[in-house]
Structure formats: structure tokens, C-alpha cells
Amino acid sequence: MTNQPWPSEWMRGVLSLAVLRVLAEGPTYGYAIAATLEEQGLGAVKGGTLYPLLSRLEAAGHVTIEWRAGQGGPGRKYFALTDAGHDHLVHEAAQWRAFAETTTHFIDPRGTAS
């Protein structure tokens, strides 16, 4: 996967959807979410961006938070996708796909973007 720094305005548009996608694999903690996003080519996501986003997702009812004891270290805050969060992910992923297809066709109608 590419690890180039994407424009911040692009990341703002897709980050919440990408985080929900990570959580669709099961409950996990913030550092692991950031690591997965980076592994998938979205670049480094700092805690100052990730944790407020997770709080907004919790407030929207898309994510739950649970503290779990650490193994030989401090506890960790785990994040899990709710049923409403899963439904939101499915809906928004379909919307994203349609948007990406529309903008790709408009920006590069010959399909030769490099």
C-alpha cells in the first residue's frame, strides 16, 4: 500500500468511515486503529485527530467505549462498533463508492489518472 501523505481535506472526508471500517473487524484500541489505517495506506493519524473523532462517533451512537485492564501495564480504552454504527458504515460506504465513481469520471473522463 502507498504511504504517501494524502491531502488533509481528503482525509477529513473519509477518516470517520475508515475508522468505522477498522472497527467492523472487532473491538480494538486507539493505537491499533491508527496502525491499521497506516498499514492500509492512509498514512499516520495522530491521537489528536483520532480520539476526538472516536468521541464524536460515540456521541452519535456508532461506537461504544470500554476500559480493559492491561496485561502488565495500564488499562486501555477499547472501541467497538454498535449496530447503528454498522448500519451507518454500510450506508456511508455505498455513498462513498458512488461519490468516488462520480468524481473519478468527472476529473479523469479518459480513465488515465496517474
Protein Blocks (a to p, Z undefined) as FASTA:
>chain_A
ZZbdcdfklmmmmmmmmmmmmmmnopcdfklmmmmmmmnonopadfklmmmmmmmmmmno
paccdddddehiacdddddddfklmmmmmmmmmmmmmmmmmmmmmmmmnopaZZ
